[in-house]
Amino acid sequence: MAEHVEHAQYADPAEPHPAYPVGLRLSGRRVVVLGGGQVAQRRLPALIAAGADIVLVSPSATPSVEAMAEAGEVRWERRRYREGDLADTWYALIATSDPAANRLASAEAERTRTWCVRSDDANAATAWTPATGRSEGVTVAVLTGRDPRRSAAVRDAIVEGLRDGTLAAPHHRERTPGVALVGGGPGDPDLITVRGRRLLAEADVVIADRLGPRDLLDELPPHVEVIDAAKIPYGRFMAQEAINNALIEHAKAGKAVVRLKGGDPFVFGRGMEEAQALAEHGIGCTVVPGISSSISVPGAAGISVTHRGVAHEFTVVSGHVAPDDPRSLVDWQALAKLRGTLVLMMAVDKIGAIAAALIAHGKDPATPLAMIQEGTTAAQRRVDATLATVAETVRTRDVRPPAVIVVGDVVTVGVGVAAPNRPE
């Protein structure tokens, strides 16, 4: 059952007796909603999630409410309120546009001792709806008397704090050892997912890649052990083996471990190898997807990899192995024939050979490309070239990894339009 943070209650000087906060368990119990307008549209999803047996009484409804009825989530009686509608009802929401009907229904609720919320007259209601939010099994419900905007503001602040870890709320229970493979996004710390940031805040140990959002590490509590994956002693192990062993060792010690990776764990991130190693030792693993730099970095530089009318597809390729290397798994001949966008990752050192291979297989040497270095960070820079000139451009403009290279006509769309590194 979900944990609940009950209603934060602020005394209203004009209200001598503040409302008593309580959580209603409505699963399988009859709830009547009068009115099918915007109020019902906002309130119904939570009642549906609570498992209530909902009867909607209204001659009309918004398209969204009608869709809920068509999906069988509520039973809709297309008529106006009439006496007796609240019989055997546990909870009622009165939200019609007819003041007389609202007063009659409210009077019936009082007689039948049915808790009743009124959207038109809170003072005449026997219950108030709090501003409610949820995060990881915690329900936050806030009442501030007659100030619903303040309720919503307090609710939002608490939920946001729980989600991003800035509000400390540790789990006071025995934890199951495990590892979270967290995709940190392309580099800007604001682009990590909400879940990833929360898991970081709850971690005992963080094993971080150099391409992860490093700024987030400074926000961690002092007790968190931060390990730079690039500096793990390898000894007789290969680098990845050493990282796997570190994950296993700390998880078996009962620690909450976060493996913080750049981009997405499974997009050229070797996350599956780490997940497999953990599984072999019976260690639970949670995968938190991240924003892949293959699309986010071009976007931050003002490039849409699938701009309408220019590209109907985009292909993401690892360029860490040269085209003539026998270890290469890439069909460069097939790629050269594609008309869409080609996104090259880890390809700065090999871009000359890659460009030559594409041209040799029929790609136009004048095909434009853009190299975005340190994408989404304060150091972001974009350098444009063509397949024919890129090798020389990398040398003369001193382009260095990490950089994402975009090949195709999409790079010429919107050239000259400033794209901020961190959109406000």
C-alpha positions as CSV (number, residue, x, y, z in Angstrom):
1,M,0.0,0.0,0.0
2,A,1.3,3.5,-0.8
3,E,2.8,5.5,1.9
4,H,1.0,8.8,2.6
5,V,2.2,12.2,3.8
6,E,-1.1,13.5,5.1
7,H,-2.5,16.9,4.5
8,A,-0.2,19.7,5.5
9,Q,-2.5,22.0,7.4
10,Y,-2.3,25.7,7.8
11,A,-4.6,27.5,10.2
12,D,-6.9,30.0,8.5
13,P,-7.6,32.9,11.0
14,A,-11.2,33.1,9.7
15,E,-11.8,29.4,10.3
16,P,-11.9,28.5,14.0
17,H,-12.0,24.8,13.3
18,P,-9.6,23.6,10.6
19,A,-10.4,20.6,8.4
20,Y,-9.4,17.2,9.7
21,P,-7.0,15.5,7.2
22,V,-7.8,12.0,6.3
23,G,-7.1,9.6,3.4
24,L,-10.2,8.0,2.0
25,R,-9.9,4.3,0.8
26,L,-12.5,4.3,-2.0
27,S,-11.7,1.1,-3.8
28,G,-14.9,-0.7,-4.7
29,R,-17.0,1.9,-3.0
30,R,-19.7,4.0,-4.7
31,V,-18.7,7.6,-5.5
32,V,-21.1,10.0,-7.3
33,V,-19.9,12.8,-9.5
34,L,-22.5,15.4,-10.5
35,G,-21.4,17.4,-13.5
36,G,-19.2,16.4,-16.4
37,G,-17.3,19.6,-17.0
38,Q,-13.7,20.8,-16.3
39,V,-13.9,20.1,-12.6
40,A,-14.9,16.5,-13.1
41,Q,-12.3,16.1,-15.8
42,R,-9.6,17.1,-13.3
43,R,-10.9,15.1,-10.4
44,L,-12.0,11.9,-12.1
45,P,-8.5,10.4,-12.8
46,A,-7.6,10.3,-9.1
47,L,-10.9,8.7,-8.2
48,I,-10.4,6.2,-11.0
49,A,-6.8,5.5,-9.7
50,A,-8.3,5.0,-6.2
51,G,-10.5,2.1,-7.6
52,A,-13.8,3.8,-6.8
53,D,-17.1,2.6,-8.3
54,I,-17.9,5.9,-10.0
55,V,-21.3,7.1,-11.2
56,L,-21.3,10.2,-13.3
57,V,-24.6,12.1,-13.4
58,S,-24.6,14.8,-16.1
59,P,-26.5,15.6,-19.3
60,S,-23.3,16.4,-21.0
61,A,-19.5,16.0,-20.6
62,T,-16.2,17.2,-22.0
63,P,-14.6,14.9,-24.6
64,S,-12.1,13.7,-22.0
65,V,-14.8,12.7,-19.5
66,E,-16.8,11.1,-22.3
67,A,-13.7,9.1,-23.2
68,M,-13.4,7.8,-19.6
69,A,-17.0,6.7,-19.8
70,E,-16.5,5.0,-23.1
71,A,-13.5,3.2,-21.7
72,G,-15.7,1.8,-18.9
73,E,-13.8,3.7,-16.1
74,V,-17.0,5.5,-15.0
75,R,-20.7,4.8,-15.4
76,W,-22.4,7.8,-17.1
77,E,-26.1,8.5,-16.6
78,R,-26.9,11.3,-19.1
79,R,-29.4,13.3,-17.1
80,R,-29.6,16.0,-14.4
81,Y,-29.4,15.3,-10.7
82,R,-32.5,14.0,-9.0
83,E,-33.3,13.3,-5.3
84,G,-31.9,9.9,-4.2
85,D,-28.8,9.9,-6.4
86,L,-26.6,9.9,-3.4
87,A,-28.2,6.8,-1.7
88,D,-25.5,4.4,-0.5
89,T,-22.8,6.7,-1.6
90,W,-19.5,7.1,0.3
91,Y,-18.3,10.3,-1.3
92,A,-19.8,12.9,-3.6
93,L,-18.3,15.5,-5.9
94,I,-20.9,18.2,-6.8
95,A,-19.7,20.2,-9.8
96,T,-22.7,21.2,-11.9
97,S,-23.4,24.6,-13.4
98,D,-26.8,24.6,-11.8
99,P,-26.7,26.3,-8.3
100,A,-30.1,25.0,-7.4
101,A,-29.2,21.4,-8.2
102,N,-25.9,21.9,-6.2
103,R,-27.8,23.1,-3.2
104,L,-30.3,20.2,-3.3
105,A,-27.6,17.6,-3.8
106,S,-25.6,19.1,-0.9
107,A,-28.7,18.9,1.3
108,E,-29.1,15.3,0.4
109,A,-25.5,14.6,1.2
110,E,-25.9,16.2,4.6
111,R,-29.0,14.1,5.4
112,T,-27.4,10.8,4.2
113,R,-24.1,11.7,6.0
114,T,-22.1,11.5,2.7
115,W,-18.9,13.4,2.6
116,C,-19.4,16.0,-0.1
117,V,-17.2,18.4,-2.0
118,R,-18.7,21.4,-3.8
119,S,-16.8,23.2,-6.5
120,D,-19.1,26.3,-6.4
121,D,-19.3,26.8,-2.6
122,A,-16.5,25.4,-0.4
123,N,-18.1,26.8,2.7
124,A,-21.2,24.7,2.1
125,A,-19.2,21.5,1.6
126,T,-18.5,18.8,4.2
127,A,-15.2,18.0,2.6
128,W,-12.4,19.8,0.8
129,T,-10.2,18.5,-2.0
130,P,-6.5,19.0,-1.2
131,A,-3.9,19.9,-3.7
132,T,-2.4,16.4,-4.3
133,G,0.8,15.1,-5.8
134,R,2.6,11.8,-5.9
135,S,6.2,10.6,-6.0
136,E,7.5,7.1,-5.7
137,G,4.6,5.7,-3.5
138,V,4.3,8.9,-1.4
139,T,1.1,10.9,-1.6
140,V,1.3,14.6,-0.7
141,A,-2.0,16.4,0.0
142,V,-2.0,20.0,1.1
143,L,-4.8,22.2,2.4
144,T,-4.4,25.9,3.1
145,G,-8.0,26.9,4.0
146,R,-9.4,29.2,1.4
147,D,-6.2,29.7,-0.6
148,P,-6.0,26.9,-3.3
149,R,-3.1,28.6,-5.1
150,R,-1.0,28.4,-2.0
151,S,-2.0,24.8,-1.5
152,A,-0.8,24.0,-5.1
153,A,2.4,25.9,-4.6
154,V,3.2,24.1,-1.4
155,R,2.3,20.7,-3.0
156,D,4.5,21.4,-6.0
157,A,7.5,22.4,-3.8
158,I,7.2,19.2,-1.7
159,V,6.7,16.9,-4.7
160,E,9.6,18.4,-6.7
161,G,11.9,18.1,-3.7
162,L,11.0,14.4,-3.3
163,R,11.5,13.8,-7.0
164,D,14.9,15.5,-7.4
165,G,16.2,14.5,-4.0
166,T,16.6,18.1,-2.6
167,L,14.0,17.2,0.1
168,A,15.6,14.5,2.2
169,A,13.1,11.6,2.8
170,P,15.1,8.5,3.3
171,H,13.4,5.1,3.4
172,H,13.5,3.9,7.0
173,R,13.5,0.2,6.2
174,E,16.0,-2.5,5.3
175,R,17.1,-2.0,1.8
176,T,17.7,-4.8,-0.7
177,P,21.3,-4.5,-2.1
178,G,21.2,-3.4,-5.7
179,V,22.5,-1.2,-8.5
180,A,20.8,1.4,-10.6
181,L,22.2,2.0,-14.0
182,V,21.4,5.7,-14.5
183,G,21.6,7.5,-17.8
184,G,22.8,11.0,-16.9
185,G,21.9,12.6,-20.3
186,P,24.2,14.5,-22.6
187,G,26.1,16.6,-20.0
188,D,23.8,19.4,-18.8
189,P,22.9,18.4,-15.2
190,D,19.3,19.7,-15.8
191,L,18.8,17.0,-18.4
192,I,19.0,14.0,-16.2
193,T,15.7,12.4,-15.5
194,V,13.7,13.0,-12.3
195,R,14.1,9.4,-11.3
196,G,17.8,9.4,-12.0
197,R,18.3,12.5,-9.8
198,R,16.3,11.0,-7.0
199,L,18.3,7.8,-7.0
200,L,21.5,9.8,-6.9
201,A,20.3,11.5,-3.8
202,E,19.6,8.1,-2.2
203,A,22.9,6.5,-3.1
204,D,25.6,5.3,-0.8
205,V,28.1,4.8,-3.7
206,V,28.2,6.5,-7.1
207,I,30.5,5.1,-9.8
208,A,30.6,7.8,-12.4
209,D,31.8,8.1,-16.0
210,R,33.7,11.2,-17.1
211,L,31.0,11.9,-19.6
212,G,28.2,11.9,-17.0
213,P,26.7,15.2,-15.6
214,R,29.7,15.9,-13.3
215,D,28.0,19.0,-11.7
216,L,25.5,16.7,-9.9
217,L,28.3,15.0,-8.0
218,D,28.9,18.2,-6.0
219,E,25.3,18.1,-4.7
220,L,25.7,14.7,-3.1
221,P,25.8,14.5,0.7
222,P,29.2,14.1,2.3
223,H,28.8,10.5,3.2
224,V,28.3,9.4,-0.4
225,E,31.4,7.7,-1.8
226,V,32.0,8.9,-5.4
227,I,34.3,6.7,-7.5
228,D,35.6,7.9,-10.9
229,A,35.3,4.9,-13.2
230,A,38.3,6.1,-15.2
231,K,40.5,5.8,-12.1
232,I,39.5,2.4,-10.8
233,P,42.7,0.3,-10.4
234,Y,42.5,-2.3,-13.2
235,G,45.3,-4.7,-12.2
236,R,44.9,-7.9,-14.2
237,F,41.4,-6.9,-15.2
238,M,40.2,-5.1,-18.3
239,A,38.6,-1.7,-17.5
240,Q,35.0,-3.0,-17.9
241,E,35.7,-6.0,-15.7
242,A,37.1,-3.7,-13.0
243,I,34.0,-1.6,-13.1
244,N,31.8,-4.6,-13.0
245,N,33.7,-5.9,-10.0
246,A,33.4,-2.6,-8.2
247,L,29.6,-2.6,-8.7
248,I,29.3,-6.2,-7.4
249,E,31.6,-5.5,-4.4
250,H,29.7,-2.5,-3.2
251,A,26.2,-4.0,-3.8
252,K,27.2,-7.2,-1.9
253,A,28.2,-4.9,1.0
254,G,24.6,-3.8,1.3
255,K,25.2,-0.4,-0.4
256,A,22.8,1.5,-2.6
257,V,24.9,1.9,-5.8
258,V,24.4,4.2,-8.7
259,R,26.3,3.6,-11.9
260,L,26.1,7.1,-13.4
261,K,26.7,7.0,-17.2
262,G,26.6,9.7,-19.9
263,G,23.6,9.6,-22.3
264,D,21.6,6.4,-22.1
265,P,23.0,3.3,-20.5
266,F,22.2,1.1,-23.5
267,V,23.2,3.5,-26.3
268,F,26.9,2.7,-26.8
269,G,27.2,2.7,-23.0
270,R,28.0,-1.0,-22.2
271,G,25.2,-1.0,-19.7
272,M,24.0,-4.4,-20.7
273,E,27.4,-5.9,-19.9
274,E,27.1,-4.4,-16.4
275,A,23.6,-5.7,-16.0
276,Q,24.6,-9.2,-17.1
277,A,27.5,-9.2,-14.7
278,L,25.2,-8.2,-11.8
279,A,22.7,-10.8,-12.8
280,E,25.3,-13.5,-12.7
281,H,25.9,-12.7,-9.0
282,G,22.2,-12.5,-8.2
283,I,22.2,-8.7,-7.7
284,G,19.2,-6.7,-8.6
285,C,19.6,-4.0,-11.3
286,T,17.4,-1.1,-12.1
287,V,17.8,0.6,-15.5
288,V,17.0,4.3,-15.7
289,P,17.0,5.4,-19.3
290,G,18.7,8.7,-20.1
291,I,18.4,11.3,-22.9
292,S,20.7,10.1,-25.6
293,S,23.3,12.6,-26.9
294,S,22.7,11.2,-30.4
295,I,19.5,13.4,-30.7
296,S,19.8,15.8,-27.8
297,V,23.2,17.3,-28.7
298,P,22.1,18.0,-32.3
299,G,18.9,19.5,-30.9
300,A,20.9,21.8,-28.5
301,A,22.9,23.0,-31.5
302,G,19.7,23.8,-33.5
303,I,19.7,20.7,-35.7
304,S,16.6,18.6,-36.1
305,V,17.8,15.2,-37.2
306,T,14.4,14.4,-38.9
307,H,13.3,17.8,-40.2
308,R,10.1,17.6,-42.2
309,G,10.7,17.3,-45.9
310,V,14.4,16.8,-45.5
311,A,14.9,13.5,-43.7
312,H,12.6,10.6,-43.1
313,E,15.1,8.6,-41.1
314,F,18.2,9.0,-39.0
315,T,20.8,6.3,-38.3
316,V,23.1,6.3,-35.2
317,V,26.5,4.7,-35.7
318,S,29.5,4.2,-33.4
319,G,32.6,5.5,-35.1
320,H,35.2,4.3,-32.6
321,V,36.3,1.6,-35.1
322,A,37.6,2.7,-38.5
323,P,35.7,1.4,-41.6
324,D,38.7,-0.7,-42.8
325,D,39.1,-2.3,-39.3
326,P,38.2,-6.0,-39.4
327,R,36.4,-5.5,-36.1
328,S,33.9,-3.1,-37.7
329,L,30.3,-4.3,-37.7
330,V,29.0,-1.3,-39.8
331,D,27.9,-1.7,-43.4
332,W,29.4,1.6,-44.7
333,Q,28.4,0.9,-48.2
334,A,24.7,0.6,-47.2
335,L,25.0,3.8,-45.1
336,A,26.3,5.7,-48.0
337,K,23.2,5.0,-50.0
338,L,20.8,6.3,-47.3
339,R,19.2,9.7,-48.0
340,G,18.5,10.5,-44.3
341,T,20.6,11.8,-41.5
342,L,23.7,10.0,-40.2
343,V,24.7,10.6,-36.6
344,L,28.2,9.5,-35.7
345,M,29.2,8.9,-32.0
346,M,32.8,8.6,-30.8
347,A,34.0,9.4,-34.3
348,V,36.2,12.4,-34.1
349,D,39.5,10.5,-34.4
350,K,38.2,8.4,-37.3
351,I,36.1,11.0,-39.1
352,G,38.6,11.3,-41.9
353,A,38.5,7.6,-42.7
354,I,34.8,7.5,-42.3
355,A,34.2,10.4,-44.7
356,A,36.5,8.8,-47.2
357,A,34.6,5.5,-47.0
358,L,31.3,7.2,-47.5
359,I,32.5,9.1,-50.5
360,A,34.1,5.9,-51.9
361,H,30.7,4.2,-51.7
362,G,28.9,7.0,-53.5
363,K,28.1,9.7,-51.0
364,D,28.4,13.2,-52.4
365,P,31.6,14.8,-51.1
366,A,29.7,18.1,-50.7
367,T,27.3,16.5,-48.2
368,P,27.2,19.0,-45.2
369,L,28.0,17.9,-41.7
370,A,28.2,19.5,-38.3
371,M,30.4,18.6,-35.3
372,I,29.0,19.5,-31.9
373,Q,31.7,19.4,-29.2
374,E,30.8,19.3,-25.5
375,G,27.1,19.4,-26.4
376,T,24.6,20.9,-23.9
377,T,27.4,22.2,-21.6
378,A,28.8,25.7,-21.2
379,A,31.7,24.7,-23.5
380,Q,29.5,23.7,-26.4
381,R,30.8,24.6,-29.8
382,R,29.6,23.7,-33.3
383,V,31.9,23.4,-36.3
384,D,30.5,22.9,-39.8
385,A,32.2,21.2,-42.8
386,T,31.5,18.8,-45.6
387,L,32.6,15.2,-46.1
388,A,35.3,16.4,-48.4
389,T,36.7,19.0,-45.9
390,V,36.0,17.4,-42.6
391,A,39.4,15.8,-42.0
392,E,41.2,19.1,-42.5
393,T,38.6,21.0,-40.5
394,V,39.1,18.8,-37.5
395,R,42.8,19.5,-37.6
396,T,42.6,23.2,-38.2
397,R,39.7,23.9,-35.9
398,D,41.1,21.6,-33.2
399,V,37.8,19.6,-32.8
400,R,38.2,17.2,-29.9
401,P,36.0,14.5,-28.3
402,P,33.5,14.3,-26.9
403,A,31.6,15.4,-30.0
404,V,28.6,14.3,-32.0
405,I,28.8,14.5,-35.7
406,V,25.7,15.0,-37.8
407,V,25.9,14.2,-41.6
408,G,23.1,15.3,-44.0
409,D,21.1,18.2,-45.3
410,V,19.4,18.8,-42.0
411,V,22.5,20.6,-40.7
412,T,21.8,23.4,-43.2
413,V,18.3,24.0,-42.0
414,G,18.2,27.1,-39.7
415,V,21.9,27.8,-39.9
416,G,22.6,31.1,-38.2
417,V,19.8,30.8,-35.7
418,A,21.2,30.9,-32.2
419,A,20.5,27.8,-30.1
420,P,21.2,28.4,-26.4
421,N,23.1,25.7,-24.6
422,R,20.5,25.7,-21.7
423,P,17.1,26.9,-22.9
424,E,15.5,29.0,-20.2
